[in-house]
């Protein structure tokens, strides 16, 4: 009487073939996944940049982020978000009856999460700063004096030398000067 079933050699051959196929398919999938993440970032950055540019035009050349539109004050993430989501007066102060804005629709979490590091936190700099790295807590960065808004990606530059204007000092670190 013959046995039915597979021998150990036959099973090993099947496992080896599956491993080879997985080795071919998985890198292709990962490359496509990164392309999808970049497309998502590009779309989000484009929408937010347009909102910032319209705010800039409506407010006489002042970019969002400065409390009440006062460029002598330190810009913050909270003010940036509120000014883009709310009605404001021409100076940039939040005003429910203001004639300017809102520039973006309010959504849960407002800024979308960066698909590379899952962070929706915006690093806000007054004038300049090093670009945060992908392993930082920031998903996005914004330079208030120029209106530059961008995503933190794996290709981002070295870690920041200075912290964003509204970031609390990290343990063992002195408070950062305005940048």
C-alpha positions in Angstrom: 0.0 0.0 0.0 1.4 3.4 -1.0 1.5 6.4 1.3 -0.2 9.6 0.4 1.2 13.0 1.3 4.4 15.0 0.7 7.9 14.1 1.6 10.1 16.5 3.6 12.1 17.3 0.5 9.0 18.3 -1.4 7.9 20.6 1.4 11.3 22.2 1.6 11.3 22.9 -2.1 7.9 24.6 -1.8 9.0 26.7 1.2 12.2 27.8 -0.7 10.1 28.8 -3.8 7.8 30.8 -1.6 10.7 32.5 0.1 12.2 33.5 -3.3 8.9 34.9 -4.4 8.5 36.9 -1.2 12.1 38.2 -1.6 11.1 39.5 -5.1 7.6 40.9 -4.2 8.2 42.6 -0.8 10.8 45.1 -2.0 8.5 46.1 -4.8 5.7 46.6 -2.4 7.9 48.8 -0.1 9.0 51.0 -3.0 5.4 51.6 -4.0 4.4 52.3 -0.4 7.0 55.1 -0.1 5.8 56.5 -3.4 2.2 56.6 -2.0 3.4 58.3 1.2 5.3 60.9 -0.8 2.2 61.6 -3.0 0.1 62.0 0.2 2.7 64.5 1.6 2.8 66.5 -1.6 -1.0 66.9 -1.7 -1.1 68.0 1.9 1.8 70.4 1.6 0.2 72.0 -1.5 -3.1 72.6 0.2 -1.6 74.1 3.3 0.9 76.2 1.3 -2.0 77.7 -0.7 -3.9 78.5 2.5 -0.8 80.2 3.9 -0.4 82.2 0.7 -4.0 83.4 0.7 -3.7 84.4 4.4 -0.5 86.3 3.5 -2.3 88.2 0.8 -5.4 88.9 3.0 -3.2 90.2 5.9 -1.0 92.7 4.1 2.0 90.6 3.7 2.1 89.0 7.2 2.3 85.2 7.3 0.2 83.3 9.9 1.6 82.1 13.2 2.2 85.5 14.9 -0.1 86.3 17.8 -2.6 89.0 16.5 -0.4 89.4 13.4 2.4 91.1 15.5 5.7 90.0 13.9 7.6 91.2 16.9 6.1 88.3 18.9 7.2 84.7 18.7 5.1 82.6 16.3 3.6 79.4 17.6 2.0 76.2 16.3 -1.3 77.0 18.2 -1.6 80.5 16.7 -0.8 79.2 13.2 -3.5 76.6 13.4 -6.1 79.0 14.9 -5.4 81.7 12.2 -5.8 79.2 9.4 -9.0 77.6 10.8 -10.7 80.7 12.1 -12.0 84.0 10.9 -9.6 86.9 11.5 -9.6 90.6 11.2 -7.1 92.2 8.8 -4.4 92.4 11.5 -4.6 88.7 12.1 -6.5 88.7 15.4 -9.1 85.9 15.8 -12.5 87.5 15.3 -15.7 85.4 14.7 -17.0 88.4 12.6 -13.7 89.0 10.8 -13.7 89.4 7.1 -10.7 87.1 6.5 -10.6 83.3 6.5 -11.1 80.6 7.4 -8.4 79.2 5.1 -8.7 75.5 5.9 -11.6 73.4 7.1 -11.5 72.2 10.7 -10.9 68.5 10.9 -10.0 66.2 13.7 -6.4 66.7 14.4 -6.2 69.6 11.8 -2.8 69.0 10.3 -2.7 65.5 8.8 -0.3 63.0 10.2 2.9 62.7 8.3 2.8 59.2 6.8 6.5 58.6 7.4 6.6 59.2 11.2 2.9 59.5 12.1 3.3 62.9 13.6 0.9 65.9 13.1 3.1 68.2 15.2 4.4 71.4 13.4 7.8 72.8 14.3 7.4 76.6 14.0 10.4 78.7 13.5 10.4 82.5 13.6 12.9 83.0 10.8 15.0 80.0 10.1 16.0 76.7 11.6 17.5 73.4 10.7 15.1 70.9 9.2 13.9 68.3 11.8 14.7 64.7 11.1 12.2 61.9 10.5 12.9 60.5 14.0 12.0 63.7 15.7 8.5 64.4 17.2 7.7 66.8 14.3 5.8 65.8 11.2 6.0 69.2 9.6 7.9 72.4 9.8 7.0 76.0 9.2 9.1 79.2 8.9 6.8 82.1 9.8 8.9 84.9 8.3 8.9 83.3 4.8 5.8 81.2 5.0 7.8 78.1 4.1 5.8 75.0 5.0 7.1 71.5 4.4 7.0 67.9 5.6 9.7 66.1 7.5 10.8 63.2 5.3 13.5 60.5 5.4 15.6 62.8 3.2 15.3 65.7 5.7 18.6 67.3 6.8 20.5 67.0 10.1 18.7 67.4 13.5 17.8 70.9 14.5 20.5 72.9 16.3 17.8 75.1 17.8 14.3 74.1 18.9 11.1 75.6 17.4 10.1 78.9 18.9 7.2 77.4 21.0 8.9 74.2 22.1 9.6 73.6 25.7 13.3 72.9 26.5 14.1 69.2 26.6 15.5 67.6 29.8 19.0 68.9 30.5 18.7 71.6 27.8 18.6 75.3 28.2 15.7 77.2 26.6 16.4 78.0 23.0 16.7 81.6 21.9 14.4 82.8 19.2 15.5 81.7 15.8 
